[in-house]
Every structure is written in structure tokens, then in C-alpha cells.
Amino acid sequence: MSFRKTVEFKSKDGAEREKRSEKLIQTGRYDRNAIKQRIDVEEWLDGEIKTLYDLSDNDNNNDVEIDVDEVLDQDGDDAKETLILNLCRGVPKANAAKVKPFAQALIEKIGNLKRLK
């Protein structure tokens, strides 16, 4: 996103000399909301994976890693859901029924996110 800023120059006698337009480029500091949303999704995702795999908060020994950017790269919700379901194949049988609702919730949460460069 960019903004236009017009600068007016006046001479000593008060007459306008020229108008110039400068293009201001938005920098990363303006993307704080997008970064915050992404962190919220990543934290939610971490908690849900721990729930699906029956892991404690101190246990980081899960083999599944879902890359949000990889999911965002998929075309359509069906492809995204298929990818998530394939990544979650090792879920214990007791939690197998929770995988599809988890995939749908994740797709809904990342719907407004943009891919990080």
C-alpha cells in the first residue's frame, strides 16, 4: 500500500511556485496487525495440535508440523483440507473424529491471513 503526499512550495513573496507529489511506501512497522493475527493463529494451532496428540504443555515432541504458508498456497478449501488431513494422519484414534473440525477451523482462521514473504 502506498500513499501520496503533496508538497507545496511558496516563494518569499507568497506566490506558489510548484507542486510536487512524493510517494510514501508503507513499511513493515505498519503491518503490526497482520503480524499479530498471524501469531494468534500460530498459537491457536500449537494448542490444537497438542490437544489432538494428547501432549502436555511441556511436551514439544510432536512430529506434525503444519506450515501456515504451505496451507495458504493451496488452491481452494478442499485442497487445504486435504493437506491438513494428510499432515494429521498420526492422530490417536481417540481424537480422530476431531481432525476434520480442526482442519475446517484452521481454514476459517487463515482465511484473512496473507502469506509472509
C-alpha positions in Angstrom: 0.0 0.0 0.0 1.3 3.5 -0.8 0.2 7.0 0.0 0.6 10.2 -1.9 1.7 13.3 -0.2 1.6 16.7 -1.9 4.1 19.3 -1.1 3.5 23.0 -1.9 6.4 25.4 -2.3 6.0 29.1 -1.8 8.5 31.8 -2.6 9.3 34.7 -0.3 6.7 36.9 -1.9 4.0 34.2 -1.1 3.3 33.0 -4.6 3.0 29.3 -5.2 5.9 28.0 -7.3 5.3 24.3 -7.9 3.5 21.3 -6.5 5.3 18.0 -6.1 4.0 14.7 -5.2 6.0 12.2 -3.3 5.1 8.6 -3.0 5.4 7.2 0.5 5.9 3.5 0.8 4.3 1.6 3.7 6.9 -0.2 5.7 6.8 -3.3 7.9 6.0 -1.3 11.0 2.5 -0.7 9.7 1.9 -4.5 9.4 1.7 -5.0 13.1 -2.0 -6.0 13.0 -1.3 -8.7 10.3 1.7 -10.0 12.3 -0.5 -10.1 15.5 -3.2 -12.0 13.7 -0.6 -14.5 12.4 0.8 -15.0 15.9 -2.6 -15.6 17.3 -3.3 -18.2 14.6 0.1 -19.9 15.2 -0.5 -20.0 19.0 -4.0 -21.4 18.4 -2.6 -24.0 16.0 0.0 -25.1 18.5 -2.6 -25.5 21.2 -4.9 -27.5 19.0 -2.1 -29.8 17.8 -1.2 -30.5 21.5 -4.9 -31.3 22.1 -5.1 -33.6 19.1 -2.0 -35.5 20.0 -2.6 -35.6 23.8 0.6 -33.7 24.6 1.2 -31.7 27.7 2.3 -28.1 27.7 5.9 -29.1 28.4 5.9 -31.8 25.7 7.2 -30.5 22.4 7.8 -33.9 21.0 5.1 -33.9 18.2 6.0 -35.0 14.8 3.3 -33.0 13.0 4.2 -29.5 11.7 1.6 -27.5 9.8 3.1 -24.7 7.8 0.5 -21.9 7.5 2.2 -20.6 4.4 2.0 -24.0 2.8 -1.7 -24.2 3.5 -2.2 -20.7 2.2 -0.5 -21.7 -1.1 -3.1 -24.4 -1.8 -5.9 -23.5 -4.2 -9.3 -23.8 -2.7 -10.6 -25.0 0.6 -10.8 -28.7 -0.4 -7.0 -28.8 -1.3 -6.2 -27.0 2.0 -8.4 -29.5 4.0 -6.8 -32.5 2.2 -3.3 -31.2 3.0 -4.2 -30.7 6.7 -5.8 -34.1 7.0 -2.7 -35.8 5.4 -0.4 -34.0 7.9 -2.6 -35.2 10.8 -2.6 -38.9 9.9 -0.8 -39.8 13.1 -3.5 -38.6 15.5 -4.5 -41.1 18.2 -7.7 -43.0 17.3 -9.5 -41.4 20.3 -9.1 -38.0 18.7 -9.6 -39.0 15.0 -13.1 -37.5 14.9 -11.7 -34.1 15.9 -9.3 -33.8 12.9 -11.9 -32.7 10.3 -13.4 -30.0 12.5 -9.9 -28.9 13.4 -9.0 -28.6 9.6 -12.1 -26.6 8.9 -11.5 -24.3 11.8 -7.9 -23.7 10.7 -9.0 -22.9 7.1 -11.5 -20.4 8.5 -8.9 -18.8 10.8 -6.3 -18.4 8.0 -8.8 -17.1 5.5 -7.9 -13.5 6.2 -4.1 -14.0 6.6 -1.6 -13.1 3.9 1.4 -15.1 3.0 4.6 -13.8 4.7 7.4 -13.1 2.3 
